[in-house]
Amino acid sequence: MLGLGSNASKSLKAAAGKWITTDNLVLRHDYRLHLVQPLSDGAAYFVSGNTDYISLDVGDALTPIVDDFSVSLWVKLNTLGGNQMMMAGANGTSQRFYVADWGGKWDFGIGSQGAGSGAIDTTSEWTHIAVTLNGSGDSAQLYVNGVKSHAKSPGAFNDGTFGSNFAFGAHGTGTTAYNLDGYLCNAGLWERELTQTDIKSIMWKNYSSLTGDATSGEKQNLVSWWNLDEETATDGTAGSGGVKDYHSTNHGTLG
């Protein structure tokens, strides 16, 4: 499932029966000199037919978020046109959040609202996606490669507690619904509305490159950050079966 960034081969078998891909040709590009690529040593690789996902127990961290909310991540799709969740959380049917390829469109949903933003052009390139929700809870914005793409008015957003229903690569239930076929890396979640300036800077960084602290800069009100570039134990230490939250303790478990 996870790309470790070394030799462009499939060489190891993960504990959960997934393949570990090592492919530094997919990543490790300087965007100023070559293709638009994330700064990363690897990426989480999801195969929809395997129903791959990473479950995240971040419910306690998300409970205080009533309306200020942002996520940022990189994605590279292998297939296009289905309904594929990149990042999602759910608590019942009315309280949910997702970022997805929905019928061949970049899409995001908050609360009970969801709408496509326009056709996705390609599966051959990495794309940076960010979603922000403002302080009054009445406007949400999608950014594609740092450019405003689509806005919606989601109404009051009560996130509830996502808990183990928050995931990468599948619907928030973390099971077999709407599985992703492709790569993800450098995913962050904030308890504030990122500005477009923030997004254009953050998109070119991994965790060690972020500036500031809890009260200022790019780490201000940061809840969690997952580079998704190596497999760890489920507690973020050396091992297998999980991925590390570099900012907090909301580590992921490979499904």
C-alpha positions in Angstrom: 0.0 0.0 0.0 2.7 2.5 0.9 5.3 3.9 -1.4 8.6 4.3 0.4 10.5 6.1 -2.4 13.6 4.1 -3.3 13.7 1.9 -6.4 10.5 1.7 -8.5 9.6 -1.9 -7.7 7.1 -3.9 -5.7 9.3 -5.8 -3.3 7.7 -6.3 0.2 4.5 -7.6 1.5 2.7 -5.7 4.2 1.3 -7.4 7.3 -2.3 -6.7 6.1 -1.6 -8.4 2.8 -1.0 -5.2 0.8 1.9 -4.6 -1.4 4.5 -2.0 -0.5 5.4 0.0 -3.6 8.8 1.8 -3.7 8.8 4.3 -6.5 10.9 7.5 -6.3 10.1 8.2 -10.0 6.5 9.0 -9.0 7.7 11.6 -6.5 11.0 13.3 -5.6 10.7 16.0 -8.3 11.6 19.7 -7.7 8.5 21.4 -8.9 10.5 24.6 -9.9 12.6 22.5 -12.3 10.3 19.8 -13.5 6.7 18.5 -13.2 4.3 19.8 -10.6 4.9 17.2 -7.8 4.6 17.1 -4.0 7.7 17.2 -1.9 7.7 13.6 -0.5 9.8 10.5 -0.1 6.8 8.3 -1.1 3.0 8.0 -1.0 0.2 5.8 0.2 -0.9 3.6 -2.8 -4.5 2.5 -2.8 -5.9 -0.2 -5.1 -9.7 0.0 -5.3 -10.1 -3.7 -6.0 -8.3 -4.5 -2.8 -10.6 -2.1 -0.9 -7.5 -0.4 0.5 -8.0 2.3 3.1 -6.4 3.9 6.2 -8.6 4.4 9.2 -8.0 7.4 11.4 -9.2 7.7 15.0 -9.4 11.5 15.1 -12.8 12.0 16.6 -11.6 13.6 19.8 -9.5 16.0 17.8 -12.3 17.0 15.6 -15.0 17.4 18.2 -14.2 21.1 18.9 -14.4 22.0 15.2 -17.8 23.5 14.7 -17.2 25.6 11.6 -13.5 26.6 11.1 -12.0 23.7 9.1 -9.5 23.0 6.4 -7.8 20.0 4.8 -4.9 19.8 2.3 -3.6 16.8 0.4 -2.0 15.6 -2.8 -3.6 13.0 -5.0 -2.7 11.1 -8.2 -5.5 9.0 -9.7 -5.0 5.7 -11.5 -8.5 5.6 -12.9 -11.1 8.3 -13.5 -14.9 8.7 -13.5 -16.0 6.5 -10.6 -16.8 7.7 -7.1 -13.5 7.7 -5.2 -13.0 9.1 -1.7 -9.6 10.6 -1.0 -10.4 11.6 2.6 -13.8 11.2 4.3 -15.5 11.2 7.7 -19.1 10.3 8.6 -21.4 10.1 11.6 -24.6 8.8 10.4 -25.9 10.1 7.1 -26.3 13.9 7.7 -23.0 14.8 9.3 -20.2 14.1 7.0 -17.1 15.4 5.2 -15.4 14.2 2.0 -13.0 15.1 -0.7 -13.5 12.9 -3.8 -13.4 12.2 -7.5 -17.2 12.1 -7.9 -18.2 11.0 -11.4 -15.1 12.5 -12.9 -15.3 15.8 -11.1 -13.3 17.2 -8.2 -15.8 17.3 -5.4 -16.2 17.9 -1.7 -19.1 17.6 0.7 -19.7 19.2 4.1 -22.7 18.4 6.2 -25.5 17.2 3.9 -24.2 19.3 0.9 -22.1 18.1 -2.0 -21.5 19.3 -5.6 -19.0 18.7 -8.3 -16.5 21.4 -9.4 -15.8 20.6 -13.0 -14.3 17.7 -15.0 -11.0 16.2 -13.9 -8.7 16.4 -16.9 -6.1 13.7 -16.3 -5.0 10.7 -14.3 -1.4 11.1 -15.2 -0.5 14.1 -12.9 -0.3 14.8 -9.3 -2.9 17.4 -8.1 -3.1 19.3 -4.9 -6.6 19.6 -3.3 -7.6 21.8 -0.4 -11.0 22.5 1.2 -11.7 25.3 3.6 -14.7 26.2 5.7 -15.1 29.8 7.1 -15.8 30.9 10.6 -19.5 31.5 10.2 -20.1 28.1 8.6 -21.9 29.5 5.5 -19.2 29.2 2.8 -16.8 26.5 1.8 -14.2 26.6 -0.9 -12.3 24.0 -3.0 -8.9 24.9 -4.3 -7.2 22.8 -7.1 -3.4 23.4 -7.3 -3.8 26.5 -5.2 -6.5 28.0 -7.5 -10.1 28.6 -6.3 -12.2 26.1 -8.1 -15.7 25.8 -6.5 -17.6 27.3 -3.6 -20.8 26.2 -1.8 -22.9 27.3 1.1 -23.1 24.2 3.3 -25.2 25.8 6.0 -24.4 25.1 9.7 -21.8 22.3 9.9 -21.9 20.2 13.0 -19.1 17.7 12.6 -20.2 15.5 15.5 -17.5 13.0 16.3 -16.0 11.1 13.3 -13.9 8.7 15.4 -12.9 5.6 13.6 -15.3 6.6 10.8 -12.6 9.0 9.4 -10.4 7.5 6.7 -8.1 8.0 3.7 -9.1 6.1 0.5 -12.7 5.1 1.4 -15.9 6.5 2.8 -15.8 7.5 6.4 -16.9 4.1 7.5 -13.5 2.8 6.5 -14.9 -0.3 4.9 -15.5 -1.0 1.2 -17.5 2.0 0.0 -16.1 4.4 -2.7 -12.5 3.2 -2.6 -9.7 5.2 -4.1 -7.5 3.9 -6.9 -4.3 5.9 -6.8 -1.9 7.7 -4.5 -2.1 10.2 -1.6 0.5 12.0 0.3 1.2 15.1 2.5 -2.3 15.4 4.1 -3.0 18.0 6.7 -6.1 19.0 8.8 -6.6 22.3 10.6 -9.0 23.9 13.0 -9.0 27.1 11.0 -9.8 28.4 7.5 -6.6 28.4 5.5 -6.1 31.4 3.2 -5.2 31.0 -0.5 -1.7 32.2 0.4 -1.4 29.5 3.1 -2.5 26.9 0.6 -0.1 27.9 -2.1 2.8 27.7 0.4 1.7 24.5 2.2 1.2 22.5 -1.0 4.9 22.5 -1.7 5.9 21.2 1.7 6.0 18.1 3.9 5.7 18.3 7.6 9.3 19.2 8.4 9.1 22.1 6.0 6.0 23.7 7.6 6.6 27.0 9.4 5.3 28.4 12.7 3.8 26.8 15.8 0.4 26.4 17.4 -0.4 30.1 17.4 1.2 31.4 14.2 2.3 30.4 10.7 1.4 27.2 8.8 1.2 25.1 11.9 -1.3 27.4 13.6 -4.3 25.3 14.7 -2.9 22.3 12.9 -4.7 19.2 14.2 -2.7 16.4 12.3 -0.3 15.9 9.4 0.3 12.6 7.7 3.2 12.5 5.2 2.0 9.0 4.1 5.5 8.2 2.9 6.4 5.3 5.1 4.7 2.4 6.9 5.0 2.4 10.7 3.3 0.7 13.6 -0.2 1.9 14.4 1.3 4.0 17.2 3.6 5.8 14.9 6.7 4.0 16.0 8.9 1.7 13.8 6.9 -1.3 12.6 4.1 -2.1 10.2 0.4 -1.9 9.9 0.0 1.9 10.3 1.0 5.4 9.2 2.4 8.2 11.4 0.7 11.5 12.4 3.8 13.7 12.4 2.1 16.5 14.4 0.0 14.7 16.9 -1.0 11.1 17.9 -3.9 10.5 15.4 -2.0 7.7 13.7 -3.6 5.7 11.0 -4.2 1.9 10.6 -3.9 0.2 7.3 -7.2 -1.5 6.2 
